[in-house]
Amino acid sequence: MKIHIKNGRIVDPKNRTDRAADIFIAAGKVVSIGEAPQGFHANQEIDAQGLVVCPGLVDLAARLREPGYEYRATLESEMEAAIAGGITSLSCPPDTDPPLDEPGLVEMLKFRARSLNQAHVFPVGALTQGLKGENLTEMAELRDAGCMAFSHADRPLDNALVMMRAMQYAATFDLSVWLRAQDASLSRIGVAHEGEVATRLGLPGIPTCAETIALSKILHLARETGARIHICRISSAEGVDMLRQAKKDGLPVTCDVSMNHLHLSEIDIGFFNSHCHLIPPLRSGRDRDALRRGLKDGVIDAVCSDHCPVDDDAKLLPFAEAEAGATGLELLLPLVLKWAEESKIPLADALSRITSLPAAIIGIDSGGIAPGDSADLCLFDPNDYWMVEAKSLKSQGKNTPFLGLELRGRVKYTLVGGHVVFKANS
């Protein structure tokens, strides 16, 4: 398939490109930018007038709900949601049922994903068997099966010795360890940020120190072992400060933030809005502002959707009993554009947080548009407004705090490997 994308604005943060030019695609790769190669005859032309052409988005945290939770969502539904959101590569956490702790499970998931011919799926393997926090998995075998990193998802890993042994194992094989900083003993019964809102609503709180204490342990062990660490879903101002210092000290640490925490705070819980029951909890306005600044100045490397589809019944329960999580694959791009507009961030810098930088964290050669690169592309209209409605979301999960909000930025085309896998109806 040969495709000619014409009249678009190419914004490529990886190669520092922001210009109007045509793109020529053949055999799944970008073969030329600007001028057509000699003898090039397109099978398909895409008029990108008024559209931004950027690398396909890369999402660091998307639960696809397979295996084990197909009643909440299926691989088919969530992959449809991913490409509708312009996402061409994504990582899925290991907290499936059973967890991704065996090579056969990883190979099965990758085979299922490949058979759909849509977004690329990069499984994150379990650090411990069954995510029980006791015995390490065979991380080298899981890597060979296709795992790009290793994590404990949202399960607590409080045993410092097990964590250190996991980091030592990972450092030996140059593997990346992804951890979420939350002390289980301080957060076990909590459902909201410990503060005025939780007190007023009578909800058990999770203090900020639940994050900072756990983060301190992770950073100390990283310094001890030399392992490459990625901190998932930082949520507090104090945590951002700790990561800023760790980077100054030269630790090999990266981190991400959920798109939800860039825009929402504890006040958005309102009158027990269960769509705002998230992990980690929405914290104070001060924390939210610190996250936005940390992302702007580079302390926080990437933004993820933290996609977590939940069935309606699980969200209709009282706030403290409702299942935590929010759908997000189709909202990642417009919410990052919203942050960029409000924070006065250039478009290329904003897009780097969801293309080239997360690609580097996963360790994949993606996130750029240059001759020879795989033609994984997102074409979107930055000025197209749309309303977030349950019926408009392709994900099986309709649970998001942003229902009813008008957002700007709609994906028109998504290409994976030089094939158009998504085209908007209008």
C-alpha positions, -999 to 999 in steps of 0.1 A, spaced: 0 0 0 14 34 -10 -2 64 6 3 101 0 -6 124 29 -8 159 15 -13 195 28 -8 185 65 12 202 92 39 178 104 47 181 141 74 156 150 90 163 185 116 136 181 131 152 150 122 187 159 100 192 129 71 216 126 63 224 90 38 220 63 49 191 40 36 160 22 44 125 35 49 95 12 44 60 26 53 26 11 57 -9 25 46 3 59 73 30 62 78 67 56 98 68 24 100 105 18 89 139 32 83 169 10 91 155 -25 77 122 -39 103 95 -46 109 88 -83 82 66 -97 60 68 -67 23 62 -75 -1 64 -45 -28 38 -40 -45 62 -16 -44 100 -10 -53 116 23 -60 153 22 -47 166 56 -56 203 50 -61 218 84 -48 187 102 -18 181 123 2 150 113 21 137 143 37 104 154 12 78 167 6 83 204 23 61 229 4 53 261 22 39 291 -8 25 310 -38 10 294 -57 -19 309 -71 -41 281 -89 -64 305 -77 -96 289 -72 -122 302 -97 -126 330 -119 -94 330 -137 -97 296 -170 -88 313 -155 -53 318 -140 -49 283 -125 -70 255 -93 -66 236 -113 -58 205 -133 -30 221 -102 -14 238 -80 -16 207 -108 1 188 -108 28 214 -70 31 212 -69 37 175 -98 61 177 -77 81 201 -47 81 178 -28 57 200 -6 33 180 15 18 208 5 10 244 18 -8 274 -6 -29 295 0 -35 333 4 -71 345 -27 -72 369 -48 -94 346 -63 -127 358 -41 -146 359 -13 -119 362 13 -117 334 39 -138 353 43 -166 327 58 -164 292 29 -183 278 4 -157 290 25 -129 275 28 -147 242 -9 -153 241 -17 -116 247 7 -105 220 -6 -130 195 -42 -118 202 -32 -82 198 -13 -89 166 -42 -107 151 -63 -76 153 -38 -56 131 -43 -24 151 -22 -8 178 11 -23 190 8 -39 225 38 -40 248 30 -61 279 45 -51 312 55 -83 331 48 -91 368 77 -85 392 66 -113 415 47 -145 410 10 -139 411 17 -103 421 18 -116 457 50 -98 466 69 -129 477 88 -148 449 104 -131 419 93 -140 384 117 -152 357 121 -117 343 146 -127 317 122 -153 303 94 -128 303 115 -104 284 122 -130 258 84 -135 255 79 -98 248 77 -79 281 93 -45 278 94 -37 316 83 -51 349 58 -38 374 36 -46 404 7 -26 389 -13 -12 418 -6 -41 441 15 -32 472 51 -43 473 60 -34 508 87 -60 514 119 -40 509 141 -71 505 119 -84 477 120 -50 460 157 -48 463 162 -83 449 139 -75 420 159 -43 412 192 -63 414 178 -89 390 166 -62 367 199 -43 368 218 -75 359 198 -78 327 194 -41 321 156 -43 326 134 -14 336 113 -16 368 80 4 369 67 11 404 38 31 418 47 48 450 21 40 477 27 26 511 0 0 517 -2 3 555 -10 40 551 -34 37 522 -51 3 526 -86 15 537 -84 49 520 -104 60 490 -97 97 488 -70 123 495 -67 129 532 -78 165 535 -108 188 539 -130 172 512 -125 136 525 -132 148 560 -164 167 550 -177 137 530 -167 112 557 -144 92 534 -113 74 547 -83 93 535 -49 84 519 -22 109 532 4 124 509 31 106 530 18 73 517 33 83 484 65 101 497 75 73 521 71 47 494 89 69 469 118 75 493 123 37 497 122 32 459 147 59 453 171 46 480 170 11 466 175 24 431 206 42 443 218 10 459 212 -13 430 217 9 400 184 -3 384 165 18 359 133 29 376 101 44 362 76 59 387 40 54 376 13 80 383 30 105 406 3 125 424 17 149 449 38 181 450 62 166 475 67 136 452 75 159 423 101 177 445 117 143 454 119 133 418 134 166 408 162 161 433 167 124 423 172 135 387 197 162 398 215 135 417 218 115 384 196 86 393 183 67 362 146 75 370 117 86 349 81 92 358 46 97 344 14 114 355 -22 104 347 -41 129 324 -68 129 351 -45 143 377 -34 171 354 -69 186 354 -88 174 384 -84 177 422 -102 164 453 -128 191 449 -141 173 418 -154 145 439 -182 169 446 -211 149 460 -196 115 459 -189 113 421 -176 77 418 -161 85 384 -135 105 405 -126 74 425 -91 69 411 -58 53 421 -39 72 432 -65 96 446 -72 130 432 -52 153 456 -54 190 464 -54 219 439 -18 226 451 -7 191 441 -25 194 407 -7 227 400 26 211 410 20 182 386 13 206 358 45 226 365 65 194 369 54 182 335 62 216 319 97 217 333 105 181 325 106 165 359 77 145 348 85 128 315 52 116 301 14 117 304 -6 84 303 -43 77 300 -43 53 330 -71 36 310 -92 14 333 -126 5 319 -151 -4 346 -186 -18 342 -215 5 351 -227 -16 380 -193 -12 397 -195 26 394 -231 28 407 -221 17 442 -214 43 470 -181 61 465 -161 41 490 -174 8 475 -172 17 438 -144 3 418 -116 27 412 -105 37 377 -115 57 346 -116 51 309 -92 73 289 -77 61 256 -99 84 235 -93 114 258 -55 113 261 -48 136 231 -75 163 238 -67 165 275 -29 169 268 -39 197 242 -60 213 269 -31 213 294 -8 227 267 -32 255 259 -37 264 295 0 262 304 11 280 272 32 250 260 42 248 223 24 220 205 55 200 197 66 200 234 31 189 244 30 161 219 65 148 230 49 138 263 26 113 245 49 103 216 87 103 217 93 105 255 70 75 265 84 56 235 119 61 250 106 49 284 92 17 269 124 13 249 108 12 214 120 28 182 88 49 178 75 84 182 91 100 151 84 108 115 114 104 93 123 84 62 128 48 72 105 51 103 75 29 106 44 48 94 26 49 127 8 82 125 -20 103 140 -38 129 120 -60 152 141 -79 185 138 -67 207 167 -97 230 163 -125 204 162 -146 206 194 -165 175 205 -186 165 236 -175 136 257 -206 114 258 -209 77 267 -224 69 234 -194 85 215 -168 64 233 -157 32 216 -143 17 249 -166 -7 266 -160 13 298 -179 46 298 -166 56 332 -148 90 330 -150 122 351 -150 142 319 -185 131 307 -204 161 295 -172 182 289 -165 198 256 -129 191 244 -109 204 215 -89 181 193 -104 152 174 -85 123 157 -94 120 120 -71 92 109 -48 67 126 -22 47 106 -3 17 119 24 2 98 13 23 68 -23 11 69 -53 33 78 -68 15 108 -91 44 118 -110 71 99 -134 94 116 -170 94 103 -170 132 99 
